[in-house]
């Protein structure tokens, strides 16, 4: 029996529907029905996306009367930001280097 892979924030945001769900509930919890009304996919498909977001720690479901509300937990996005920052730094250095190279070439052409 194979162990299920651990879900993480990267898996949560890898799907555009899940990113849109997070956007819908980022500032205010919404019921499952309210979330589903925003999509042209089946309710079971939305429920599956919510399940994945819950397993990734990005959503908490709370019962309010008969309704279940989804609340965003966006703390995990800090991990994504940290991961992206290392590549941002890499590319900023490369672009600065390219900019300097272009300026040097332009200066040489102007001196001719």
Contact map, one row per residue, 1 for C-alpha under 8 A:
1110000000000000000000000000000000000000000000000000000000000000000000000000000000000000000000000000000000000000
1111000000000000000000000000000000000000000000000000000000000000000000000000000000000000000000000000000000000000
1111100000000000000000000000000000000000000000000000000000000000000000000000000000000000000000000000000000000000
0111110000000000000000000000000000000000000000000000000000000000000000000000000000000000000000000000000000000000
0011111000000000000000000000000000000000000000000000000000000000000000000000000000000000000000000000000000000000
0001111100000000000000000000000000000000000000000000000000000000000000000000000000000000000000000000000000000000
0000111110110000000000000000000000000000000000000001001100000000000000000000000000000000000000000000000000000000
0000011111110000000000000000000000000000000000000000001110000000000000000000000000000000000000000000000000000000
0000001111111000000000000000000000000000000000000000000111000000000000000001101100000000000000000000000000000000
0000000111111100000000000000000000000000000000000000000000000000000000000000000100000000000000000000000000000000
0000001111111110000000000000000000000000000000000000000100000000000000000000000000000000000000000000000000000000
0000001111111110011000000000000000000000000000000001100101000000000000000000000000000000000000000000000000000000
0000000011111111011000000000000000000000000000000000000000000000000000000000000000000000000000000000000000000000
0000000001111111011000000000000000000000000000000000000000000000000000000000000000000000000000000000000000000000
0000000000111111111000000000000000000000000000000000000000000000000000000000000000000000000000000000000000000000
0000000000001111111100000000000000000000000000000000000000000000000000000000000000000000000000000000000000000000
0000000000000011111110000000000000000000000000001000000000000000000000000000000000000000000000000000000000000000
0000000000011111111111000000000000000000000000001100100000000000000000000000000000000000000000000000000000000000
0000000000011111111111100000000000000000000000000000000000000000000000000000000000000000000000000000000000000000
0000000000000001111111110000000000000000000000000000000000000000000000000000000000000000000000000000000000000000
0000000000000000111111111000000000100000000000000000000000000000000000000000000000000000000000000000000000000000
0000000000000000011111111100000000000000000000000000000000000000000000010000000000000000000000000000000000000000
0000000000000000001111111100000000000000000000000000000000000000000000000000000000000000000000000000000000000000
0000000000000000000111111111010000100000000000000000000000000000000000000000000000000000000000000000000000000000
0000000000000000000011111111110000000000000000000000000000000000000001110000000000000000000000000000000000000000
0000000000000000000001111111100000000000000000000000000000000000000000111100000000000000000000000000000000000000
0000000000000000000000011111100000000000000000000000000000000000000000010000000000000000000000000000000000000000
0000000000000000000000011111110000000000000000000000000000000000000000100000000000000000000000000000000000000000
0000000000000000000000001111111000000000000000000000000000000000000011110000000000000000000000000000000000000000
0000000000000000000000011001111101100000000000000000000000000000000011100000000000000000000000000000000000000000
0000000000000000000000000000111111100000000000000000000000000000001111000000000000000000000000000000000000000000
0000000000000000000000000000011111110000000000100000000000000000001111000000000000000000000000000000000000000000
0000000000000000000000000000001111111000000000000000000000000000000000000000000000000000000000000000000000000000
0000000000000000000000000000011111111100000000000000000000000000000000000000000000000000000000000000000000000000
0000000000000000000010010000011111111110000000000000000000000000000000000000000000000000000000000000000000000000
0000000000000000000000000000000111111110111001000000000000000000000000000000000000000000000000000000000000000000
0000000000000000000000000000000011111111000000000000000000000000000000000000000000000000000000000000000000000000
0000000000000000000000000000000001111111000000000000000000000000000000000000000000000000000000000000000000000000
0000000000000000000000000000000000111111100000000000000000000000000000000000000000000000000000000000000000000000
0000000000000000000000000000000000001111110000000000000000000000000000000000000000000000000000000000000000000000
0000000000000000000000000000000000010011111011000000000000000000000000000000000000000000000000000000000000000000
0000000000000000000000000000000000010001111111000000000000000000000000000000000000000000000000000000000000000000
0000000000000000000000000000000000010000111111100000000000000000000000000000000000000000000000000000000000000000
0000000000000000000000000000000000000000011111110000000000000000000000000000000000000000000000000000000000000000
0000000000000000000000000000000000000000111111111000000000000000000000000000000000000000000000000000000000000000
0000000000000000000000000000000000010000111111111100000000000000000000000000000000000000000000000000000000000000
0000000000000000000000000000000100000000001111111110000000000000000000000000000000000000000000000000000000000000
0000000000000000000000000000000000000000000111111111000000000000000000000000000000000000000000000000000000000000
0000000000000000110000000000000000000000000011111111100000000000000000000000000000000000000000000000000000000000
0000000000000000010000000000000000000000000001111111110000100000000000000000000000000000000000000000000000000000
0000000000000000000000000000000000000000000000111111111000000000000000000000000000000000000000000000000000000000
0000001000010000000000000000000000000000000000011111111100000000000000000000000000000000000000000000000000000000
0000000000010000010000000000000000000000000000001111111111100000000000000000000000000000000000000000000000000000
0000000000000000000000000000000000000000000000000111111111111000000000000000000000000000000000000000000000000000
0000001100000000000000000000000000000000000000000011111111000000000000000000000000000000000000000000000000000000
0000001110110000000000000000000000000000000000000001111111100000000000000000000000000000000000000000000000000000
0000000110000000000000000000000000000000000000000000111111110000000000001001000000000000000000000000000000000000
0000000010010000000000000000000000000000000000000000111111110000000000011111000000000000000000000000000000000000
0000000000000000000000000000000000000000000000000100110111111000000001111000000000000000000000000000000000000000
0000000000000000000000000000000000000000000000000000010011111100000001111000000000000000000000000000000000000000
0000000000000000000000000000000000000000000000000000010000111110000111100000000000000000000000000000000000000000
0000000000000000000000000000000000000000000000000000000000011111000111100000000000000000000000000000000000000000
0000000000000000000000000000000000000000000000000000000000001111111110000000000000000000000000000000000000000000
0000000000000000000000000000000000000000000000000000000000000111111110000000000000000000000000000000000000000000
0000000000000000000000000000000000000000000000000000000000000011111100000000000000000000000000000000000000000000
0000000000000000000000000000000000000000000000000000000000000011111100000000000000000000000000000000000000000000
0000000000000000000000000000001100000000000000000000000000000011111110000000000000000000000000000000000000000000
0000000000000000000000000000001100000000000000000000000000001111111111000000000000000000000000000000000000000000
0000000000000000000000000000111100000000000000000000000000001111001111100000000000000000000000000000000000000000
0000000000000000000000001000111100000000000000000000000000111100000111110000000000000000000000000000000000000000
0000000000000000000000001101110000000000000000000000000000111100000011111000000000000000000000000000000000000000
0000000000000000000001001110100000000000000000000000000001110000000001111100000000000000000000000000000000000000
0000000000000000000000000100000000000000000000000000000011110000000000111111000000000000000000000000000000000000
0000000000000000000000000100000000000000000000000000000001000000000000011111100000000000000000000000000000000000
0000000000000000000000000000000000000000000000000000000001000000000000001111110000000000000000000000000000000000
0000000010000000000000000000000000000000000000000000000011000000000000001111111100000000000000000000000000000000
0000000010000000000000000000000000000000000000000000000000000000000000000111111110000000000000000000000000000000
0000000000000000000000000000000000000000000000000000000000000000000000000011111111000000000000000000000000000000
0000000010000000000000000000000000000000000000000000000000000000000000000001111111100000000000000000000000000000
0000000011000000000000000000000000000000000000000000000000000000000000000001111111110000000000000000000000000000
0000000000000000000000000000000000000000000000000000000000000000000000000000111111111000000000000000000000000000
0000000000000000000000000000000000000000000000000000000000000000000000000000011111111100000000000000000000000000
0000000000000000000000000000000000000000000000000000000000000000000000000000001111111110000000000000000000000000
0000000000000000000000000000000000000000000000000000000000000000000000000000000111111111000000000000000000000000
0000000000000000000000000000000000000000000000000000000000000000000000000000000011111111100000000000000000000000
0000000000000000000000000000000000000000000000000000000000000000000000000000000001111111110000000000000000000000
0000000000000000000000000000000000000000000000000000000000000000000000000000000000111111111000000000000000000000
0000000000000000000000000000000000000000000000000000000000000000000000000000000000011111111100000000000000000000
0000000000000000000000000000000000000000000000000000000000000000000000000000000000001111111110000000000000000000
0000000000000000000000000000000000000000000000000000000000000000000000000000000000000111111111000000000000000000
0000000000000000000000000000000000000000000000000000000000000000000000000000000000000011111111100000000000000000
0000000000000000000000000000000000000000000000000000000000000000000000000000000000000001111111110000000000000000
0000000000000000000000000000000000000000000000000000000000000000000000000000000000000000111111111000000000000000
0000000000000000000000000000000000000000000000000000000000000000000000000000000000000000011111111100000000000000
0000000000000000000000000000000000000000000000000000000000000000000000000000000000000000001111111110000000000000
0000000000000000000000000000000000000000000000000000000000000000000000000000000000000000000111111111000000000000
0000000000000000000000000000000000000000000000000000000000000000000000000000000000000000000011111111100000000000
0000000000000000000000000000000000000000000000000000000000000000000000000000000000000000000001111111110000000000
0000000000000000000000000000000000000000000000000000000000000000000000000000000000000000000000111111111000000000
0000000000000000000000000000000000000000000000000000000000000000000000000000000000000000000000011111111100000000
0000000000000000000000000000000000000000000000000000000000000000000000000000000000000000000000001111111110000000
0000000000000000000000000000000000000000000000000000000000000000000000000000000000000000000000000111111111000000
0000000000000000000000000000000000000000000000000000000000000000000000000000000000000000000000000011111111100000
0000000000000000000000000000000000000000000000000000000000000000000000000000000000000000000000000001111111110000
0000000000000000000000000000000000000000000000000000000000000000000000000000000000000000000000000000111111111000
0000000000000000000000000000000000000000000000000000000000000000000000000000000000000000000000000000011111111100
0000000000000000000000000000000000000000000000000000000000000000000000000000000000000000000000000000001111111110
0000000000000000000000000000000000000000000000000000000000000000000000000000000000000000000000000000000111111111
0000000000000000000000000000000000000000000000000000000000000000000000000000000000000000000000000000000011111111
0000000000000000000000000000000000000000000000000000000000000000000000000000000000000000000000000000000001111111
0000000000000000000000000000000000000000000000000000000000000000000000000000000000000000000000000000000000111111
0000000000000000000000000000000000000000000000000000000000000000000000000000000000000000000000000000000000011111
